[in-house]
């Protein structure tokens, strides 16, 4: 809605509870300090954090598998008889 060529949103800013800066009415985050201003933005932030945590857990699992594989390879290099047995089986 516009009154006297000035958007109503400009006349009634959403005040940030953290830094007291004025923001547009539809702002999800404070433009100055990035504080969450809406419930939807909070949910987005929580969901994003869950995705990041899940990604970190996946990377940790992959790292564990790589470390285990590396240990197996080192054992094979230290004990050539194991490597020979693997070669016979494969």
KESEFI-539022 format. One line per 3 residues: number of its first residue (from 0); their letters; for each residue x, y, z of N, C-alpha, C, O. Coordinates in nm, 2 decimals. Layout:
N
NUM) a) X:Y:Z:X:Y:Z:X:Y:Z:X:Y:Z ~ ...
END
This chain:
90
0) xxx) 0.08:-0.12:0.00:0.00:0.00:0.00:0.09:0.12:0.00:0.19:0.13:0.07 ~ 0.05:0.23:-0.07:0.13:0.35:-0.08:0.04:0.47:-0.04:-0.08:0.48:-0.09 ~ 0.10:0.56:0.03:0.03:0.68:0.08:0.12:0.80:0.05:0.23:0.80:0.10
3) xxx) 0.08:0.89:-0.02:0.16:1.01:-0.06:0.29:0.97:-0.12:0.39:1.03:-0.09 ~ 0.29:0.87:-0.21:0.40:0.82:-0.28:0.51:0.76:-0.19:0.63:0.75:-0.24 ~ 0.48:0.73:-0.07:0.58:0.67:0.03:0.52:0.54:0.07:0.41:0.54:0.13
6) xxx) 0.59:0.43:0.05:0.53:0.30:0.10:0.51:0.30:0.25:0.59:0.35:0.33 ~ 0.40:0.24:0.29:0.36:0.23:0.43:0.47:0.16:0.51:0.50:0.20:0.62 ~ 0.53:0.06:0.45:0.64:-0.01:0.52:0.75:0.08:0.57:0.81:0.06:0.67
9) xxx) 0.78:0.18:0.49:0.89:0.27:0.53:0.85:0.35:0.65:0.94:0.39:0.73 ~ 0.72:0.38:0.67:0.68:0.46:0.78:0.67:0.38:0.91:0.67:0.44:1.02 ~ 0.66:0.25:0.90:0.65:0.17:1.02:0.76:0.05:1.01:0.72:-0.06:0.98
12) xxx) 0.88:0.09:1.04:0.99:-0.02:1.03:0.98:-0.12:1.14:0.92:-0.10:1.25 ~ 1.03:-0.24:1.11:1.04:-0.35:1.20:1.17:-0.33:1.28:1.27:-0.33:1.22 ~ 1.16:-0.31:1.41:1.27:-0.28:1.49:1.34:-0.41:1.54:1.27:-0.50:1.59
15) xxx) 1.47:-0.41:1.52:1.54:-0.53:1.57:1.56:-0.53:1.72:1.59:-0.42:1.78 ~ 1.52:-0.64:1.79:1.53:-0.64:1.93:1.68:-0.64:1.98:1.70:-0.62:2.10 ~ 1.77:-0.68:1.89:1.91:-0.69:1.93:1.98:-0.55:1.92:2.05:-0.51:2.02
18) xxx) 1.97:-0.48:1.81:2.05:-0.36:1.79:1.96:-0.24:1.77:2.01:-0.12:1.76 ~ 1.83:-0.25:1.78:1.73:-0.14:1.77:1.73:-0.07:1.63:1.69:0.04:1.62 ~ 1.79:-0.14:1.53:1.79:-0.08:1.40:1.65:-0.10:1.33:1.59:-0.21:1.35
21) xxx) 1.61:-0.01:1.25:1.48:-0.03:1.17:1.51:-0.11:1.05:1.61:-0.09:0.98 ~ 1.41:-0.20:1.02:1.42:-0.28:0.90:1.28:-0.27:0.83:1.18:-0.23:0.89 ~ 1.28:-0.31:0.70:1.16:-0.32:0.63:1.07:-0.42:0.69:1.11:-0.51:0.76
24) xxx) 0.94:-0.40:0.67:0.84:-0.49:0.74:0.85:-0.64:0.71:0.83:-0.72:0.79 ~ 0.89:-0.67:0.58:0.90:-0.81:0.54:1.04:-0.87:0.57:1.07:-0.98:0.51 ~ 1.13:-0.80:0.64:1.26:-0.85:0.66:1.26:-0.97:0.75:1.19:-0.98:0.85
27) xxx) 1.33:-1.07:0.72:1.35:-1.19:0.80:1.46:-1.18:0.90:1.46:-1.24:1.00 ~ 1.56:-1.11:0.85:1.68:-1.09:0.94:1.71:-0.94:0.94:1.68:-0.87:0.85 ~ 1.77:-0.89:1.05:1.81:-0.75:1.06:1.92:-0.72:0.96:2.02:-0.80:0.95
30) xxx) 1.91:-0.61:0.89:2.01:-0.58:0.79:2.14:-0.54:0.85:2.25:-0.55:0.79 ~ 2.14:-0.49:0.98:2.26:-0.45:1.05:2.33:-0.56:1.12:2.45:-0.58:1.10 ~ 2.26:-0.64:1.20:2.33:-0.74:1.29:2.29:-0.88:1.25:2.35:-0.97:1.31
33) xxx) 2.21:-0.90:1.15:2.16:-1.03:1.11:2.08:-1.12:1.21:2.07:-1.24:1.20 ~ 2.03:-1.05:1.31:1.94:-1.11:1.41:1.81:-1.16:1.34:1.76:-1.10:1.25 ~ 1.77:-1.28:1.38:1.64:-1.34:1.32:1.52:-1.25:1.37:1.51:-1.23:1.49
36) xxx) 1.44:-1.21:1.27:1.33:-1.13:1.31:1.19:-1.19:1.29:1.09:-1.14:1.34 ~ 1.19:-1.31:1.23:1.06:-1.38:1.21:1.07:-1.53:1.25:1.18:-1.58:1.25 ~ 0.96:-1.59:1.28:0.95:-1.73:1.31:1.00:-1.81:1.19:1.07:-1.91:1.20
39) xxx) 0.95:-1.77:1.07:0.99:-1.84:0.94:1.15:-1.84:0.93:1.21:-1.94:0.89 ~ 1.21:-1.72:0.95:1.35:-1.71:0.94:1.42:-1.80:1.05:1.52:-1.86:1.02 ~ 1.36:-1.81:1.16:1.42:-1.90:1.27:1.41:-2.04:1.22:1.51:-2.11:1.24
42) xxx) 1.30:-2.08:1.17:1.28:-2.22:1.12:1.38:-2.25:1.01:1.44:-2.36:1.00 ~ 1.40:-2.15:0.92:1.50:-2.17:0.81:1.64:-2.19:0.87:1.72:-2.27:0.82 ~ 1.67:-2.11:0.97:1.80:-2.11:1.03:1.83:-2.25:1.10:1.93:-2.31:1.08
45) xxx) 1.73:-2.29:1.17:1.74:-2.42:1.24:1.75:-2.54:1.13:1.83:-2.63:1.15 ~ 1.67:-2.53:1.03:1.68:-2.63:0.92:1.82:-2.63:0.86:1.87:-2.74:0.83 ~ 1.87:-2.51:0.83:2.00:-2.50:0.77:2.11:-2.56:0.86:2.20:-2.63:0.82
48) xxx) 2.10:-2.53:0.99:2.19:-2.59:1.09:2.18:-2.74:1.09:2.29:-2.80:1.10 ~ 2.06:-2.79:1.09:2.05:-2.94:1.09:2.11:-3.00:0.96:2.18:-3.11:0.97 ~ 2.10:-2.94:0.85:2.16:-2.99:0.73:2.31:-2.98:0.74:2.38:-3.08:0.69
51) xxx) 2.36:-2.88:0.79:2.51:-2.87:0.81:2.56:-2.97:0.91:2.66:-3.03:0.88 ~ 2.49:-3.00:1.02:2.53:-3.10:1.11:2.53:-3.24:1.05:2.61:-3.32:1.07 ~ 2.42:-3.26:0.97:2.41:-3.39:0.90:2.53:-3.41:0.80:2.59:-3.52:0.79
54) xxx) 2.56:-3.30:0.73:2.67:-3.31:0.63:2.81:-3.33:0.71:2.89:-3.41:0.66 ~ 2.82:-3.27:0.82:2.94:-3.29:0.90:2.95:-3.44:0.95:3.06:-3.50:0.94 ~ 2.84:-3.49:0.99:2.84:-3.63:1.03:2.87:-3.73:0.92:2.95:-3.82:0.94
57) xxx) 2.82:-3.70:0.80:2.85:-3.78:0.68:3.00:-3.77:0.65:3.06:-3.87:0.62 ~ 3.06:-3.65:0.66:3.20:-3.64:0.63:3.28:-3.71:0.74:3.39:-3.77:0.70 ~ 3.24:-3.71:0.86:3.31:-3.78:0.97:3.31:-3.93:0.94:3.41:-4.00:0.96
60) xxx) 3.19:-3.98:0.90:3.18:-4.13:0.87:3.27:-4.16:0.75:3.34:-4.26:0.76 ~ 3.28:-4.08:0.65:3.36:-4.10:0.53:3.51:-4.10:0.58:3.59:-4.18:0.53 ~ 3.54:-4.01:0.66:3.68:-4.00:0.71:3.72:-4.12:0.79:3.83:-4.17:0.78
63) xxx) 3.63:-4.17:0.88:3.66:-4.29:0.95:3.68:-4.41:0.85:3.78:-4.49:0.87 ~ 3.60:-4.42:0.75:3.62:-4.53:0.65:3.76:-4.52:0.58:3.83:-4.61:0.56 ~ 3.79:-4.39:0.55:3.92:-4.37:0.48:4.04:-4.41:0.57:4.14:-4.47:0.53
66) xxx) 4.03:-4.37:0.70:4.13:-4.41:0.80:4.14:-4.56:0.82:4.25:-4.61:0.82 ~ 4.03:-4.63:0.82:4.03:-4.77:0.83:4.10:-4.83:0.71:4.18:-4.93:0.72 ~ 4.06:-4.79:0.59:4.12:-4.84:0.47:4.27:-4.81:0.47:4.35:-4.90:0.42
69) xxx) 4.31:-4.69:0.51:4.45:-4.66:0.52:4.53:-4.76:0.61:4.64:-4.80:0.57 ~ 4.47:-4.79:0.72:4.53:-4.88:0.82:4.55:-5.02:0.75:4.65:-5.08:0.77 ~ 4.45:-5.06:0.68:4.45:-5.19:0.61:4.56:-5.19:0.51:4.64:-5.29:0.49
72) xxx) 4.57:-5.08:0.43:4.68:-5.07:0.33:4.81:-5.08:0.39:4.90:-5.14:0.34 ~ 4.83:-5.00:0.50:4.96:-5.00:0.57:5.00:-5.14:0.62:5.11:-5.18:0.62 ~ 4.90:-5.21:0.68:4.92:-5.35:0.72:4.97:-5.44:0.61:5.06:-5.52:0.62
75) xxx) 4.91:-5.42:0.49:4.94:-5.50:0.38:5.09:-5.47:0.33:5.16:-5.56:0.29 ~ 5.12:-5.34:0.34:5.26:-5.30:0.30:5.36:-5.35:0.40:5.48:-5.39:0.36 ~ 5.33:-5.36:0.53:5.42:-5.41:0.63:5.43:-5.56:0.63:5.54:-5.61:0.66
78) xxx) 5.33:-5.63:0.59:5.33:-5.77:0.58:5.30:-5.82:0.44:5.18:-5.84:0.40 ~ 5.40:-5.84:0.36:5.38:-5.87:0.22:5.30:-6.00:0.20:5.24:-6.02:0.09 ~ 5.31:-6.09:0.30:5.24:-6.22:0.28:5.09:-6.19:0.28:5.01:-6.27:0.21
81) xxx) 5.04:-6.09:0.35:4.89:-6.06:0.34:4.86:-6.01:0.20:4.76:-6.05:0.15 ~ 4.95:-5.93:0.15:4.93:-5.87:0.01:4.93:-5.98:-0.09:4.85:-5.98:-0.18 ~ 5.02:-6.08:-0.07:5.02:-6.19:-0.17:4.90:-6.28:-0.16:4.84:-6.32:-0.26
84) xxx) 4.84:-6.30:-0.04:4.72:-6.38:-0.02:4.60:-6.30:-0.08:4.52:-6.37:-0.15 ~ 4.60:-6.17:-0.07:4.49:-6.09:-0.13:4.50:-6.10:-0.28:4.40:-6.12:-0.35 ~ 4.62:-6.10:-0.33:4.64:-6.11:-0.48:4.60:-6.25:-0.53:4.54:-6.25:-0.64
87) xxx) 4.62:-6.35:-0.45:4.58:-6.49:-0.50:4.43:-6.50:-0.50:4.37:-6.56:-0.59 ~ 4.36:-6.44:-0.40:4.22:-6.44:-0.39:4.15:-6.36:-0.50:4.04:-6.40:-0.54 ~ 4.21:-6.25:-0.53:4.15:-6.16:-0.63:4.17:-6.20:-0.77:4.13:-6.13:-0.86
END
